[in-house]
Amino acid sequence: MEILEIQWNSDTGQGQATVRFPRSSPVFEGHFPQAPILPGVVLIDAAVQIAAQASRRKLRLSQLSNAKFNNVVEPDQAVVLSFKVSPDPADASRVKVAGKWNRESAKIAEFQFAAVQEGGGDGPQA
């Protein structure tokens, strides 16, 4: 995944990122070799990584509560993730993330998941 641009508003917990999944990425290998498309699970994983980077937390997916895929992502297409990170009122170590992937006017996917904050709130650890 190549992040082309990322915007984050820490006051609202909302962000937007433009990303590209290069044709050379191993995620495309074997996923329809004659017409490669990005596996849906990669979109969810990318959303976790982007939410973690934007919010400066180390996050790990703990529960996928909803995911709906409407369109495919082909190699080298720029796609936009719009998302919101909210505290989980039931568990201070978790956050809830809701978002959607789009390409121009086409909706690609919508999702909601919970993620566990690992290692405290000091940001990603190397």
N, C-alpha and C positions, 0 to 999 in steps of 0.2 A: 504494500500500500504506500502510495506517495501522497502526503498531505500537501496540497497546493496552497491552501489558505485556511486559517482557522480564526474564528472570532469568538470571544467569550465575554459575557457580562456577569461578573461575580455577584452583583446586587440582585439580579433576577434568576440566576442559575441557568440562563439560556445561552445556547451557542449554535454556531453554524460552521461547518467545515466543508470545503471542496476537496475531493480526493480523486485519485486515479489509481486503478489497479493495472499495472503494466502487463502486457502480453507475456513477458518473460517470467512472470511470477509463477511459482510452482503450484499455486492454487488452481490454475487452469489446466494442469496436466491431467489427462484422463477424464475430465468433465466435459464430455462431448468433443472429442478430438477434432472432428471435421468442422464444428461450429462451437467453439469454446464459450462457456458462460460462467459467471462467477457463482459459486455455490452460496446459497442463502446464509448458511452458517458463518461464512466469511464476513457478510454484512453485519451480522450481530457482533462478532468478535471485533470488527473494526469500530463499531459504535462504542463498545466498552473501552477500547484503547483511546479513542478520541475523547470520550467523556472524562477519562482519567487524566489525560494530558491537559485538557482545558481547565478542569477543576483542581489540578495539582494534587490529586489523590492517587494512591495506588489502589486500583479497583480490580476485583475478580467477580465475574458473573456468578450469582448464587441462585437465581431463579428467573426463568423466562416465563412471564405470565401471558404474553400475547405476542404473536408475530404473524403478519399477513404479507405475502409477497404477490405483487401485481404485475411486475415486469422484470425482465432480465437485465443484467449488466454484462456487457461485452468487454473484451480486453481494450484497454486504453481509453475508455469513455470516462469523461469527467462527470462525477455525480456529487450531489450536495446532501449532506446530513444536517438536518435541523433537529435540535434536541433540547431537553430540559432535565436538569439534575435537581432532585428535591430530597431533603432529609426524610428518612422513614420514621414516622412518629412512633412506631412500635419497637424500633431497634436502632439505637444511636450509632451502631457500627455499620449500618447499611444505608444506602441511598437508593432512590427509585429514579430510573431514567426512562423517559418516554421520547419517542422521536419518529422521524420519517426520513426516508431516502427519496430523492427526486432527481430526475434528469430533465432539464428544461421544464416542459409542462407535464411530463409523464411521472406519475407516482410509481415508485419502484417497490417500496415496502414501508410498513408501519410496525412499530414494536413497543413493548413495555417490558422492562426487566428490573430486577433488584440486583444490586452489586454490594459486596462486602468491601469495606475499606480496610485494607491490610496495613499494618505497620504505623498506625496513627495518621494524623492529618498533615504531616510535614511534606507531602508531595511524593512523587515517584522515587523509588530507591533504585540505585544502579545495581 
